[in-house]
Amino acid sequence: NAGVTQTPKFRVLKTGQSMTLLCAQDMNHEYMYWYRQDPGMGLRLIHYSVGEGTTAKGEVPDGYNVSRLKKQNFLLGLESAAPSQTSVYFCASISSPQGYSNQPQHFGDGTRLSIL
Amino acid sequence: SQQGEEDPQALSIQEGENATMNCSYKTSINNLQWYRQNSGRGLVHLILIRSNEREKHSGRLRVTLDTSKKSSSLLITASRAADTASYFCATTSGGGADGLTFGKGTHLIIQP
């Protein structure tokens, strides 16, 4: 099993451009999350999904949109990229909803995004 | 906002020594987790301690939790060069579905 796979791994954008980051998990996990990590900081939650067709805002949702059309995929979109969105983006998932609060999250290796 | 604050921000020790990192948090929690991040990689889960537990062991790792002080510590015994990484504490609260709240991390360097 690949676990949590993020594509692309690196991307450079110009201000105002749009793009979509893809997160795919093959573990049949119900819950999925998008975080961003800035230098010297821990991860901050952008958006999350508790199941196919559902999304919710996290701590820093502005400037991002998400979609969960299929259970295994969670997409993060930047409609008009800004330099402040330069960051490393991580996707994570949790297995069964039952007992989810006491289960670890599984992380992808991240997407490094630079906005010029 | 960041829930946890790790202390120290950076730690450099000799191989074979023990490493201790501390984490403080602000609100009530369901559980506290520790993750490791190697340079350029994603986070790897190390250990989870529930709010009703006080101590937990996993191999060379020992985690303590003091909910009255809203603090936790991670001890890595007999450190190895491969332990060089950043270590983050993270908490869940409420129902836990709404993600983890992370601290800023401790960067650990093990000198050979």
Interface residues (C-beta under 8 A of the other chain):
Chain A: V4 Y31 Y33 Y35 G40 M41 G42 L43 R44 L45 Y48 V50 A56 G58 E59 F90 A92 P97 Y100 S101 N102 Q103 P104 Q105 H106 F107 G108 D109 G110
Chain B: S1 Q2 G4 N30 N31 Q33 Y35 G40 R41 G42 L43 V44 H45 L48 R50 F88 A90 T92 G95 G96 A97 D98 G99 L100 T101 F102 G103 K104 G105
